[in-house]
């Protein structure tokens, strides 16, 4: 069970990284304010996901559940 949970936390961290890259790439090619706003929201979500996943990872490490 712990391994599955850790695997999902790792996936969330990878997903957050992918969202950050998407926001960076999308913003680079944005040609209007709507697109800039969209990628700002994507980046904000990525930061929130990463923050929560890191918090859970640390909690698992503290409990000795992280491999």
PDB file of N, CA, C and O in Angstrom:
ATOM      1  N   UNK A   1       0.826  -1.199   0.000  1.00  0.00           N
ATOM      2  CA  UNK A   1       0.000   0.000   0.000  1.00  0.00           C
ATOM      3  C   UNK A   1       0.865   1.256   0.000  1.00  0.00           C
ATOM      4  O   UNK A   1       0.599   2.192  -0.754  1.00  0.00           O
ATOM      5  N   UNK A   2       1.902   1.282   0.843  1.00  0.00           N
ATOM      6  CA  UNK A   2       2.766   2.455   0.914  1.00  0.00           C
ATOM      7  C   UNK A   2       3.450   2.713  -0.422  1.00  0.00           C
ATOM      8  O   UNK A   2       3.594   3.860  -0.847  1.00  0.00           O
ATOM      9  N   UNK A   3       3.871   1.636  -1.079  1.00  0.00           N
ATOM     10  CA  UNK A   3       4.549   1.799  -2.367  1.00  0.00           C
ATOM     11  C   UNK A   3       3.616   2.431  -3.393  1.00  0.00           C
ATOM     12  O   UNK A   3       4.024   3.303  -4.161  1.00  0.00           O
ATOM     13  N   UNK A   4       2.355   1.985  -3.400  1.00  0.00           N
ATOM     14  CA  UNK A   4       1.390   2.568  -4.341  1.00  0.00           C
ATOM     15  C   UNK A   4       1.189   4.053  -4.053  1.00  0.00           C
ATOM     16  O   UNK A   4       1.134   4.874  -4.969  1.00  0.00           O
ATOM     17  N   UNK A   5       1.082   4.379  -2.786  1.00  0.00           N
ATOM     18  CA  UNK A   5       0.884   5.776  -2.400  1.00  0.00           C
ATOM     19  C   UNK A   5       2.098   6.611  -2.812  1.00  0.00           C
ATOM     20  O   UNK A   5       1.948   7.704  -3.358  1.00  0.00           O
ATOM     21  N   UNK A   6       3.287   6.098  -2.550  1.00  0.00           N
ATOM     22  CA  UNK A   6       4.503   6.811  -2.941  1.00  0.00           C
ATOM     23  C   UNK A   6       4.595   6.955  -4.448  1.00  0.00           C
ATOM     24  O   UNK A   6       5.030   7.990  -4.954  1.00  0.00           O
ATOM     25  N   UNK A   7       4.188   5.926  -5.160  1.00  0.00           N
ATOM     26  CA  UNK A   7       4.211   5.978  -6.624  1.00  0.00           C
ATOM     27  C   UNK A   7       3.289   7.099  -7.128  1.00  0.00           C
ATOM     28  O   UNK A   7       3.627   7.813  -8.072  1.00  0.00           O
ATOM     29  N   UNK A   8       2.145   7.240  -6.501  1.00  0.00           N
ATOM     30  CA  UNK A   8       1.217   8.291  -6.909  1.00  0.00           C
ATOM     31  C   UNK A   8       1.757   9.681  -6.572  1.00  0.00           C
ATOM     32  O   UNK A   8       1.560  10.627  -7.334  1.00  0.00           O
ATOM     33  N   UNK A   9       2.421   9.800  -5.458  1.00  0.00           N
ATOM     34  CA  UNK A   9       3.041  11.085  -5.101  1.00  0.00           C
ATOM     35  C   UNK A   9       4.109  11.430  -6.136  1.00  0.00           C
ATOM     36  O   UNK A   9       4.190  12.574  -6.585  1.00  0.00           O
ATOM     37  N   UNK A  10       4.919  10.458  -6.513  1.00  0.00           N
ATOM     38  CA  UNK A  10       5.944  10.685  -7.539  1.00  0.00           C
ATOM     39  C   UNK A  10       5.314  11.090  -8.866  1.00  0.00           C
ATOM     40  O   UNK A  10       5.833  11.965  -9.559  1.00  0.00           O
ATOM     41  N   UNK A  11       4.197  10.459  -9.223  1.00  0.00           N
ATOM     42  CA  UNK A  11       3.497  10.820 -10.459  1.00  0.00           C
ATOM     43  C   UNK A  11       2.975  12.255 -10.385  1.00  0.00           C
ATOM     44  O   UNK A  11       3.033  12.992 -11.369  1.00  0.00           O
ATOM     45  N   UNK A  12       2.471  12.643  -9.226  1.00  0.00           N
ATOM     46  CA  UNK A  12       1.976  14.010  -9.055  1.00  0.00           C
ATOM     47  C   UNK A  12       3.109  15.021  -9.238  1.00  0.00           C
ATOM     48  O   UNK A  12       2.915  16.078  -9.838  1.00  0.00           O
ATOM     49  N   UNK A  13       4.287  14.690  -8.718  1.00  0.00           N
ATOM     50  CA  UNK A  13       5.445  15.574  -8.894  1.00  0.00           C
ATOM     51  C   UNK A  13       5.844  15.671 -10.369  1.00  0.00           C
ATOM     52  O   UNK A  13       6.173  16.754 -10.853  1.00  0.00           O
ATOM     53  N   UNK A  14       5.815  14.554 -11.076  1.00  0.00           N
ATOM     54  CA  UNK A  14       6.131  14.575 -12.514  1.00  0.00           C
ATOM     55  C   UNK A  14       5.078  15.361 -13.290  1.00  0.00           C
ATOM     56  O   UNK A  14       5.399  16.112 -14.211  1.00  0.00           O
ATOM     57  N   UNK A  15       3.822  15.177 -12.906  1.00  0.00           N
ATOM     58  CA  UNK A  15       2.728  15.894 -13.545  1.00  0.00           C
ATOM     59  C   UNK A  15       2.875  17.401 -13.332  1.00  0.00           C
ATOM     60  O   UNK A  15       2.658  18.185 -14.256  1.00  0.00           O
ATOM     61  N   UNK A  16       3.241  17.799 -12.126  1.00  0.00           N
ATOM     62  CA  UNK A  16       3.451  19.218 -11.832  1.00  0.00           C
ATOM     63  C   UNK A  16       4.577  19.779 -12.685  1.00  0.00           C
ATOM     64  O   UNK A  16       4.483  20.900 -13.185  1.00  0.00           O
ATOM     65  N   UNK A  17       5.639  19.004 -12.851  1.00  0.00           N
ATOM     66  CA  UNK A  17       6.761  19.448 -13.696  1.00  0.00           C
ATOM     67  C   UNK A  17       6.302  19.600 -15.144  1.00  0.00           C
ATOM     68  O   UNK A  17       6.650  20.577 -15.807  1.00  0.00           O
ATOM     69  N   UNK A  18       5.526  18.642 -15.632  1.00  0.00           N
ATOM     70  CA  UNK A  18       5.022  18.715 -17.005  1.00  0.00           C
ATOM     71  C   UNK A  18       4.119  19.936 -17.196  1.00  0.00           C
ATOM     72  O   UNK A  18       4.167  20.584 -18.241  1.00  0.00           O
ATOM     73  N   UNK A  19       3.305  20.248 -16.201  1.00  0.00           N
ATOM     74  CA  UNK A  19       2.450  21.439 -16.279  1.00  0.00           C
ATOM     75  C   UNK A  19       3.286  22.714 -16.307  1.00  0.00           C
ATOM     76  O   UNK A  19       2.948  23.660 -17.018  1.00  0.00           O
ATOM     77  N   UNK A  20       4.364  22.746 -15.544  1.00  0.00           N
ATOM     78  CA  UNK A  20       5.250  23.906 -15.538  1.00  0.00           C
ATOM     79  C   UNK A  20       5.893  24.096 -16.905  1.00  0.00           C
ATOM     80  O   UNK A  20       5.969  25.218 -17.408  1.00  0.00           O
ATOM     81  N   UNK A  21       6.354  23.010 -17.505  1.00  0.00           N
ATOM     82  CA  UNK A  21       6.952  23.084 -18.841  1.00  0.00           C
ATOM     83  C   UNK A  21       5.902  23.546 -19.861  1.00  0.00           C
ATOM     84  O   UNK A  21       6.193  24.373 -20.725  1.00  0.00           O
ATOM     85  N   UNK A  22       4.692  23.012 -19.756  1.00  0.00           N
ATOM     86  CA  UNK A  22       3.606  23.428 -20.650  1.00  0.00           C
ATOM     87  C   UNK A  22       3.351  24.927 -20.520  1.00  0.00           C
ATOM     88  O   UNK A  22       3.202  25.623 -21.524  1.00  0.00           O
ATOM     89  N   UNK A  23       3.300  25.419 -19.291  1.00  0.00           N
ATOM     90  CA  UNK A  23       3.054  26.844 -19.067  1.00  0.00           C
ATOM     91  C   UNK A  23       4.188  27.690 -19.651  1.00  0.00           C
ATOM     92  O   UNK A  23       3.939  28.723 -20.272  1.00  0.00           O
ATOM     93  N   UNK A  24       5.419  27.254 -19.452  1.00  0.00           N
ATOM     94  CA  UNK A  24       6.565  27.996 -20.000  1.00  0.00           C
ATOM     95  C   UNK A  24       6.512  28.033 -21.524  1.00  0.00           C
ATOM     96  O   UNK A  24       6.668  29.093 -22.129  1.00  0.00           O
ATOM     97  N   UNK A  25       6.293  26.884 -22.136  1.00  0.00           N
ATOM     98  CA  UNK A  25       6.233  26.808 -23.599  1.00  0.00           C
ATOM     99  C   UNK A  25       5.046  27.588 -24.150  1.00  0.00           C
ATOM    100  O   UNK A  25       5.174  28.321 -25.130  1.00  0.00           O
ATOM    101  N   UNK A  26       3.903  27.424 -23.517  1.00  0.00           N
ATOM    102  CA  UNK A  26       2.706  28.112 -23.993  1.00  0.00           C
ATOM    103  C   UNK A  26       2.819  29.613 -23.878  1.00  0.00           C
ATOM    104  O   UNK A  26       2.407  30.346 -24.777  1.00  0.00           O
ATOM    105  N   UNK A  27       3.369  30.068 -22.790  1.00  0.00           N
ATOM    106  CA  UNK A  27       3.515  31.511 -22.579  1.00  0.00           C
ATOM    107  C   UNK A  27       4.476  32.120 -23.601  1.00  0.00           C
ATOM    108  O   UNK A  27       4.287  33.250 -24.051  1.00  0.00           O
ATOM    109  N   UNK A  28       5.496  31.364 -23.954  1.00  0.00           N
ATOM    110  CA  UNK A  28       6.475  31.845 -24.927  1.00  0.00           C
ATOM    111  C   UNK A  28       5.831  32.150 -26.277  1.00  0.00           C
ATOM    112  O   UNK A  28       6.245  33.077 -26.974  1.00  0.00           O
ATOM    113  N   UNK A  29       4.827  31.373 -26.638  1.00  0.00           N
ATOM    114  CA  UNK A  29       4.195  31.537 -27.944  1.00  0.00           C
ATOM    115  C   UNK A  29       2.830  32.213 -27.877  1.00  0.00           C
ATOM    116  O   UNK A  29       2.119  32.272 -28.880  1.00  0.00           O
ATOM    117  N   UNK A  30       2.459  32.724 -26.705  1.00  0.00           N
ATOM    118  CA  UNK A  30       1.169  33.401 -26.550  1.00  0.00           C
ATOM    119  C   UNK A  30       1.164  34.703 -27.331  1.00  0.00           C
ATOM    120  O   UNK A  30       2.138  35.456 -27.330  1.00  0.00           O
ATOM    121  N   UNK A  31       0.042  34.948 -27.998  1.00  0.00           N
ATOM    122  CA  UNK A  31      -0.060  36.188 -28.755  1.00  0.00           C
ATOM    123  C   UNK A  31      -1.229  37.065 -28.304  1.00  0.00           C
ATOM    124  O   UNK A  31      -1.546  38.077 -28.929  1.00  0.00           O
ATOM    125  N   UNK A  32      -1.865  36.651 -27.195  1.00  0.00           N
ATOM    126  CA  UNK A  32      -2.919  37.496 -26.644  1.00  0.00           C
ATOM    127  C   UNK A  32      -3.018  37.277 -25.138  1.00  0.00           C
ATOM    128  O   UNK A  32      -2.451  36.328 -24.596  1.00  0.00           O
ATOM    129  N   UNK A  33      -3.739  38.160 -24.483  1.00  0.00           N
ATOM    130  CA  UNK A  33      -3.841  38.127 -23.020  1.00  0.00           C
ATOM    131  C   UNK A  33      -4.574  36.893 -22.506  1.00  0.00           C
ATOM    132  O   UNK A  33      -4.298  36.420 -21.403  1.00  0.00           O
ATOM    133  N   UNK A  34      -5.508  36.371 -23.301  1.00  0.00           N
ATOM    134  CA  UNK A  34      -6.245  35.178 -22.892  1.00  0.00           C
ATOM    135  C   UNK A  34      -5.323  33.983 -22.722  1.00  0.00           C
ATOM    136  O   UNK A  34      -5.440  33.227 -21.757  1.00  0.00           O
ATOM    137  N   UNK A  35      -4.408  33.819 -23.662  1.00  0.00           N
ATOM    138  CA  UNK A  35      -3.449  32.713 -23.576  1.00  0.00           C
ATOM    139  C   UNK A  35      -2.504  32.911 -22.396  1.00  0.00           C
ATOM    140  O   UNK A  35      -2.191  31.959 -21.681  1.00  0.00           O
ATOM    141  N   UNK A  36      -2.054  34.130 -22.197  1.00  0.00           N
ATOM    142  CA  UNK A  36      -1.167  34.414 -21.063  1.00  0.00           C
ATOM    143  C   UNK A  36      -1.878  34.070 -19.758  1.00  0.00           C
ATOM    144  O   UNK A  36      -1.276  33.483 -18.858  1.00  0.00           O
ATOM    145  N   UNK A  37      -3.135  34.427 -19.653  1.00  0.00           N
ATOM    146  CA  UNK A  37      -3.915  34.118 -18.457  1.00  0.00           C
ATOM    147  C   UNK A  37      -4.041  32.608 -18.278  1.00  0.00           C
ATOM    148  O   UNK A  37      -3.862  32.097 -17.172  1.00  0.00           O
ATOM    149  N   UNK A  38      -4.347  31.897 -19.352  1.00  0.00           N
ATOM    150  CA  UNK A  38      -4.471  30.442 -19.288  1.00  0.00           C
ATOM    151  C   UNK A  38      -3.194  29.811 -18.743  1.00  0.00           C
ATOM    152  O   UNK A  38      -3.254  28.986 -17.832  1.00  0.00           O
ATOM    153  N   UNK A  39      -2.055  30.184 -19.282  1.00  0.00           N
ATOM    154  CA  UNK A  39      -0.800  29.571 -18.851  1.00  0.00           C
ATOM    155  C   UNK A  39      -0.393  30.020 -17.451  1.00  0.00           C
ATOM    156  O   UNK A  39       0.346  29.312 -16.767  1.00  0.00           O
ATOM    157  N   UNK A  40      -0.861  31.173 -17.023  1.00  0.00           N
ATOM    158  CA  UNK A  40      -0.638  31.592 -15.644  1.00  0.00           C
ATOM    159  C   UNK A  40      -1.428  30.698 -14.686  1.00  0.00           C
ATOM    160  O   UNK A  40      -0.933  30.332 -13.620  1.00  0.00           O
ATOM    161  N   UNK A  41      -2.644  30.352 -15.068  1.00  0.00           N
ATOM    162  CA  UNK A  41      -3.458  29.453 -14.253  1.00  0.00           C
ATOM    163  C   UNK A  41      -2.828  28.063 -14.224  1.00  0.00           C
ATOM    164  O   UNK A  41      -2.773  27.432 -13.169  1.00  0.00           O
ATOM    165  N   UNK A  42      -2.352  27.581 -15.373  1.00  0.00           N
ATOM    166  CA  UNK A  42      -1.694  26.278 -15.438  1.00  0.00           C
ATOM    167  C   UNK A  42      -0.472  26.266 -14.520  1.00  0.00           C
ATOM    168  O   UNK A  42      -0.261  25.304 -13.782  1.00  0.00           O
ATOM    169  N   UNK A  43       0.327  27.320 -14.562  1.00  0.00           N
ATOM    170  CA  UNK A  43       1.520  27.404 -13.714  1.00  0.00           C
ATOM    171  C   UNK A  43       1.130  27.424 -12.230  1.00  0.00           C
ATOM    172  O   UNK A  43       1.759  26.755 -11.411  1.00  0.00           O
ATOM    173  N   UNK A  44       0.108  28.180 -11.896  1.00  0.00           N
ATOM    174  CA  UNK A  44      -0.347  28.251 -10.511  1.00  0.00           C
ATOM    175  C   UNK A  44      -0.792  26.869 -10.018  1.00  0.00           C
ATOM    176  O   UNK A  44      -0.468  26.474  -8.898  1.00  0.00           O
ATOM    177  N   UNK A  45      -1.519  26.151 -10.842  1.00  0.00           N
ATOM    178  CA  UNK A  45      -1.950  24.797 -10.476  1.00  0.00           C
ATOM    179  C   UNK A  45      -0.744  23.877 -10.294  1.00  0.00           C
ATOM    180  O   UNK A  45      -0.712  23.064  -9.370  1.00  0.00           O
ATOM    181  N   UNK A  46       0.234  24.006 -11.167  1.00  0.00           N
ATOM    182  CA  UNK A  46       1.446  23.190 -11.061  1.00  0.00           C
ATOM    183  C   UNK A  46       2.138  23.446  -9.727  1.00  0.00           C
ATOM    184  O   UNK A  46       2.568  22.502  -9.065  1.00  0.00           O
ATOM    185  N   UNK A  47       2.248  24.697  -9.331  1.00  0.00           N
ATOM    186  CA  UNK A  47       2.896  25.036  -8.058  1.00  0.00           C
ATOM    187  C   UNK A  47       2.124  24.450  -6.877  1.00  0.00           C
ATOM    188  O   UNK A  47       2.722  23.946  -5.926  1.00  0.00           O
ATOM    189  N   UNK A  48       0.796  24.518  -6.942  1.00  0.00           N
ATOM    190  CA  UNK A  48      -0.020  23.987  -5.851  1.00  0.00           C
ATOM    191  C   UNK A  48       0.104  22.465  -5.764  1.00  0.00           C
ATOM    192  O   UNK A  48       0.227  21.909  -4.673  1.00  0.00           O
ATOM    193  N   UNK A  49       0.072  21.800  -6.911  1.00  0.00           N
ATOM    194  CA  UNK A  49       0.225  20.342  -6.931  1.00  0.00           C
ATOM    195  C   UNK A  49       1.593  19.960  -6.385  1.00  0.00           C
ATOM    196  O   UNK A  49       1.705  19.066  -5.546  1.00  0.00           O
ATOM    197  N   UNK A  50       2.631  20.635  -6.862  1.00  0.00           N
ATOM    198  CA  UNK A  50       3.986  20.324  -6.392  1.00  0.00           C
ATOM    199  C   UNK A  50       4.113  20.544  -4.886  1.00  0.00           C
ATOM    200  O   UNK A  50       4.700  19.724  -4.181  1.00  0.00           O
ATOM    201  N   UNK A  51       3.573  21.631  -4.410  1.00  0.00           N
ATOM    202  CA  UNK A  51       3.658  21.951  -2.985  1.00  0.00           C
ATOM    203  C   UNK A  51       3.003  20.871  -2.127  1.00  0.00           C
ATOM    204  O   UNK A  51       3.586  20.425  -1.139  1.00  0.00           O
ATOM    205  N   UNK A  52       1.807  20.453  -2.495  1.00  0.00           N
ATOM    206  CA  UNK A  52       1.103  19.426  -1.731  1.00  0.00           C
ATOM    207  C   UNK A  52       1.808  18.075  -1.828  1.00  0.00           C
ATOM    208  O   UNK A  52       1.905  17.350  -0.838  1.00  0.00           O
ATOM    209  N   UNK A  53       2.297  17.737  -3.019  1.00  0.00           N
ATOM    210  CA  UNK A  53       3.001  16.465  -3.198  1.00  0.00           C
ATOM    211  C   UNK A  53       4.290  16.449  -2.385  1.00  0.00           C
ATOM    212  O   UNK A  53       4.626  15.431  -1.780  1.00  0.00           O
ATOM    213  N   UNK A  54       5.010  17.559  -2.364  1.00  0.00           N
ATOM    214  CA  UNK A  54       6.236  17.642  -1.559  1.00  0.00           C
ATOM    215  C   UNK A  54       5.922  17.516  -0.074  1.00  0.00           C
ATOM    216  O   UNK A  54       6.663  16.880   0.675  1.00  0.00           O
ATOM    217  N   UNK A  55       4.829  18.121   0.338  1.00  0.00           N
ATOM    218  CA  UNK A  55       4.409  18.033   1.740  1.00  0.00           C
ATOM    219  C   UNK A  55       4.112  16.584   2.111  1.00  0.00           C
ATOM    220  O   UNK A  55       4.519  16.122   3.176  1.00  0.00           O
ATOM    221  N   UNK A  56       3.416  15.874   1.252  1.00  0.00           N
ATOM    222  CA  UNK A  56       3.098  14.464   1.505  1.00  0.00           C
ATOM    223  C   UNK A  56       4.350  13.595   1.469  1.00  0.00           C
ATOM    224  O   UNK A  56       4.494  12.673   2.272  1.00  0.00           O
ATOM    225  N   UNK A  57       5.244  13.885   0.550  1.00  0.00           N
ATOM    226  CA  UNK A  57       6.504  13.137   0.474  1.00  0.00           C
ATOM    227  C   UNK A  57       7.275  13.285   1.780  1.00  0.00           C
ATOM    228  O   UNK A  57       7.772  12.300   2.326  1.00  0.00           O
ATOM    229  N   UNK A  58       7.375  14.507   2.277  1.00  0.00           N
ATOM    230  CA  UNK A  58       8.075  14.752   3.539  1.00  0.00           C
ATOM    231  C   UNK A  58       7.390  14.030   4.702  1.00  0.00           C
ATOM    232  O   UNK A  58       8.058  13.492   5.585  1.00  0.00           O
ATOM    233  N   UNK A  59       6.065  14.021   4.697  1.00  0.00           N
ATOM    234  CA  UNK A  59       5.331  13.318   5.755  1.00  0.00           C
ATOM    235  C   UNK A  59       5.630  11.824   5.703  1.00  0.00           C
ATOM    236  O   UNK A  59       5.812  11.192   6.744  1.00  0.00           O
ATOM    237  N   UNK A  60       5.682  11.265   4.522  1.00  0.00           N
ATOM    238  CA  UNK A  60       5.991   9.844   4.372  1.00  0.00           C
ATOM    239  C   UNK A  60       7.429   9.556   4.805  1.00  0.00           C
ATOM    240  O   UNK A  60       7.705   8.534   5.433  1.00  0.00           O
ATOM    241  N   UNK A  61       8.333  10.462   4.466  1.00  0.00           N
ATOM    242  CA  UNK A  61       9.731  10.274   4.883  1.00  0.00           C
ATOM    243  C   UNK A  61       9.848  10.311   6.398  1.00  0.00           C
ATOM    244  O   UNK A  61      10.579   9.512   6.983  1.00  0.00           O
ATOM    245  N   UNK A  62       9.144  11.221   7.033  1.00  0.00           N
ATOM    246  CA  UNK A  62       9.168  11.348   8.489  1.00  0.00           C
ATOM    247  C   UNK A  62       8.637  10.071   9.163  1.00  0.00           C
ATOM    248  O   UNK A  62       9.143   9.643  10.200  1.00  0.00           O
ATOM    249  N   UNK A  63       7.611   9.479   8.549  1.00  0.00           N
ATOM    250  CA  UNK A  63       7.007   8.258   9.108  1.00  0.00           C
ATOM    251  C   UNK A  63       7.771   6.991   8.713  1.00  0.00           C
ATOM    252  O   UNK A  63       7.419   5.894   9.144  1.00  0.00           O
ATOM    253  N   UNK A  64       8.821   7.143   7.890  1.00  0.00           N
ATOM    254  CA  UNK A  64       9.586   5.990   7.446  1.00  0.00           C
ATOM    255  C   UNK A  64       8.893   5.175   6.381  1.00  0.00           C
ATOM    256  O   UNK A  64       9.215   4.002   6.187  1.00  0.00           O
ATOM    257  N   UNK A  65       7.932   5.787   5.676  1.00  0.00           N
ATOM    258  CA  UNK A  65       7.169   5.083   4.639  1.00  0.00           C
ATOM    259  C   UNK A  65       7.712   5.334   3.228  1.00  0.00           C
ATOM    260  O   UNK A  65       7.185   4.796   2.255  1.00  0.00           O
ATOM    261  N   UNK A  66       8.749   6.137   3.120  1.00  0.00           N
ATOM    262  CA  UNK A  66       9.294   6.496   1.797  1.00  0.00           C
ATOM    263  C   UNK A  66      10.496   5.634   1.508  1.00  0.00           C
ATOM    264  O   UNK A  66      11.415   5.555   2.323  1.00  0.00           O
ATOM    265  N   UNK A  67      10.505   4.977   0.343  1.00  0.00           N
ATOM    266  CA  UNK A  67      11.643   4.118   0.006  1.00  0.00           C
ATOM    267  C   UNK A  67      12.789   4.919  -0.548  1.00  0.00           C
ATOM    268  O   UNK A  67      13.830   4.355  -0.885  1.00  0.00           O
TER     269      UNK A  67
END
